[in-house]
């Protein structure tokens, strides 16, 4: 039976978390949310804009150098081990089956862990509000991670994020000898887009690397 773990400081191996380490689903669901134009443009702009949230998985090597990025501009990595299932521009444009609380996720990235190239050591899961609207302005919504048996590891409530958060380092996978270690980061980033966020995460990962000991 699918389960949901409520672990705010979650950090453990996939095996210990009870997840099937074959396929993971990094996914987004939120309710369509219009945003009123501000200032002078309000009187001239007839069409209201809407919040557009994008997901990305960034693949790094041992040196925390970006090897590949899967997002709306590139729907799969070179090895086809990570695949984006398609971009949603506003949370309702992919049909009734992919709206909030419908059977399908509006955006989903599938990670086939057994196919990920051996030189990939880290995978960052990142979310960004394309137009710069804070995540907390959505009516309802969440980002979650699950396996192909429906076991949900975590769920991030967009309404509970900091009021100015527009880019979020959601989680981090680190390769171990015979498993992957998952950490729920929930860390707001100052980046305005996913490409910049990927570089900022690379910097944070590099800072955490052990310092070589002199012989």
C-alpha positions in Angstrom: 0.0 0.0 0.0 1.4 3.5 -0.9 2.8 5.3 2.1 3.9 8.9 2.9 6.8 9.6 5.2 6.5 12.7 7.3 10.2 13.3 8.0 11.1 17.1 7.9 14.9 16.3 8.2 14.8 13.3 6.0 18.3 11.9 5.1 18.9 8.2 4.6 19.5 5.5 2.0 16.7 4.7 -0.3 16.7 1.1 1.1 16.3 2.4 4.7 13.5 4.7 3.5 11.6 1.8 2.1 11.8 3.0 -1.5 12.3 0.7 -4.5 15.6 1.9 -5.9 14.6 1.0 -9.5 12.6 4.1 -10.6 11.9 7.3 -8.8 9.3 10.0 -9.8 10.1 13.6 -9.0 6.8 15.3 -9.5 4.8 18.5 -9.2 1.1 19.3 -8.7 -0.5 22.7 -8.1 -3.7 24.4 -8.7 -3.9 26.9 -11.6 -3.3 30.3 -10.1 -3.8 33.6 -11.9 -1.6 36.6 -11.1 -2.9 40.1 -11.5 -0.5 42.4 -13.4 0.9 45.2 -11.3 1.4 48.9 -11.8 0.9 50.7 -15.1 0.7 47.4 -17.1 -2.5 46.4 -15.2 -4.7 48.7 -17.2 -3.3 47.7 -20.6 -2.8 44.0 -20.2 -6.0 42.1 -20.8 -4.7 38.6 -20.3 -3.7 37.8 -16.7 -0.5 35.8 -16.3 -0.4 32.6 -14.2 2.2 30.9 -12.1 4.5 28.6 -14.0 6.6 26.2 -12.0 9.3 24.0 -13.6 11.2 21.0 -12.3 14.8 19.9 -13.1 17.2 17.2 -12.3 20.9 18.1 -12.5 23.5 15.3 -12.8 27.0 16.0 -11.3 30.3 14.0 -11.3 32.7 13.4 -8.4 34.0 16.9 -8.7 30.5 18.4 -8.5 30.8 19.5 -12.1 27.5 19.6 -14.1 27.4 16.6 -16.4 23.8 16.9 -17.6 20.6 18.7 -16.8 17.1 17.5 -17.5 14.4 20.2 -17.7 12.0 21.8 -20.1 14.8 22.7 -22.5 16.2 19.1 -22.6 13.7 16.4 -21.7 16.3 13.6 -21.2 20.0 13.1 -20.4 22.5 11.6 -22.8 22.1 8.1 -21.3 18.3 8.4 -21.2 18.4 7.5 -17.6 16.5 10.6 -16.5 13.4 11.6 -18.5 11.1 14.7 -18.2 7.5 13.8 -19.1 6.7 17.3 -20.5 6.4 20.9 -19.5 3.2 22.5 -18.0 3.1 26.3 -18.4 0.3 27.0 -15.9 -0.8 23.9 -14.1 -3.9 23.2 -16.3 -2.7 23.1 -19.9 -2.0 19.3 -20.1 -5.6 18.2 -19.9 -8.1 17.2 -17.2 -6.1 14.1 -16.3 -3.1 16.3 -15.3 -4.7 19.0 -13.2 -4.4 19.4 -9.5 -5.6 16.3 -7.6 -6.2 14.5 -11.0 -4.6 11.1 -11.6 -1.5 12.4 -13.5 1.2 14.7 -12.3 1.4 18.1 -14.2 5.1 17.7 -14.4 7.1 14.6 -13.6 10.8 13.6 -14.0 11.5 9.9 -14.0 14.9 8.6 -12.7 15.9 5.2 -13.8 18.6 4.7 -11.2 20.0 1.5 -12.7 20.7 3.3 -15.9 22.5 6.3 -14.5 26.1 6.4 -15.8 28.7 5.3 -13.3 30.5 8.7 -13.3 27.4 10.5 -11.9 27.8 10.8 -8.2 25.2 13.5 -7.3 21.7 14.3 -8.6 20.0 17.6 -7.5 16.2 18.0 -7.7 15.3 21.7 -8.3 12.1 23.7 -8.7 11.9 27.2 -10.2 9.0 29.7 -10.7 9.6 30.7 -14.3 8.1 34.2 -14.1 9.5 34.9 -10.6 6.2 34.5 -8.7 6.8 33.1 -5.2 5.8 29.5 -4.7 3.6 30.4 -1.7 1.2 32.4 -4.0 -0.2 29.2 -5.5 -3.7 28.3 -4.2 -2.6 24.8 -3.4 0.3 22.6 -4.5 3.1 20.3 -3.6 6.3 18.7 -4.9 6.9 15.1 -4.1 9.1 12.1 -4.6 7.9 8.5 -4.9 8.9 5.1 -6.3 7.1 3.0 -9.0 5.1 1.2 -6.3 3.5 4.5 -5.1 5.5 4.8 -1.9 5.9 8.5 -1.4 9.1 9.6 0.4 8.4 13.3 1.0 6.0 16.0 0.0 6.8 19.7 0.0 3.8 22.0 0.5 4.4 25.1 -1.7 2.2 27.2 0.5 4.5 26.6 3.5 7.7 27.8 1.7 9.2 31.3 2.6 7.1 34.1 1.1 9.9 35.2 -1.3 11.1 31.8 -2.4 11.0 31.4 -6.2 13.7 28.7 -6.6 14.1 25.7 -4.4 16.8 23.0 -4.1 14.3 20.3 -3.2 16.4 17.2 -2.6 19.8 15.6 -3.3 20.7 12.0 -4.3 24.2 10.9 -3.5 25.6 7.6 -4.9 26.8 5.1 -2.4 28.5 1.7 -3.0 25.3 -0.3 -3.5 22.5 2.3 -3.0 21.6 6.0 -3.2 21.4 8.3 -0.2 18.6 10.8 -0.3 18.5 14.1 1.6 15.5 16.5 1.6 17.2 19.9 1.3 14.3 22.3 1.1 16.8 25.1 0.5 15.7 28.4 -1.2 18.2 29.6 -3.7 18.7 33.2 -5.0 18.8 32.0 -8.6 16.3 33.4 -11.1 16.4 30.4 -13.3 17.2 26.7 -13.4 20.5 27.0 -15.1 21.8 29.4 -12.5 20.4 27.2 -9.7 22.3 24.2 -11.1 25.5 26.2 -10.8 24.7 27.3 -7.2 24.0 23.8 -6.2 27.3 22.7 -7.7 29.0 25.3 -5.5 27.2 24.0 -2.4 28.0 20.4 -3.2 31.7 21.3 -3.7 31.8 23.1 -0.4 30.7 19.9 1.3 33.4 17.7 -0.2 36.0 16.3 2.3 39.3 18.2 2.3 42.2 16.1 1.1 44.6 15.2 3.9 48.3 15.9 3.3 50.5 12.8 3.3 
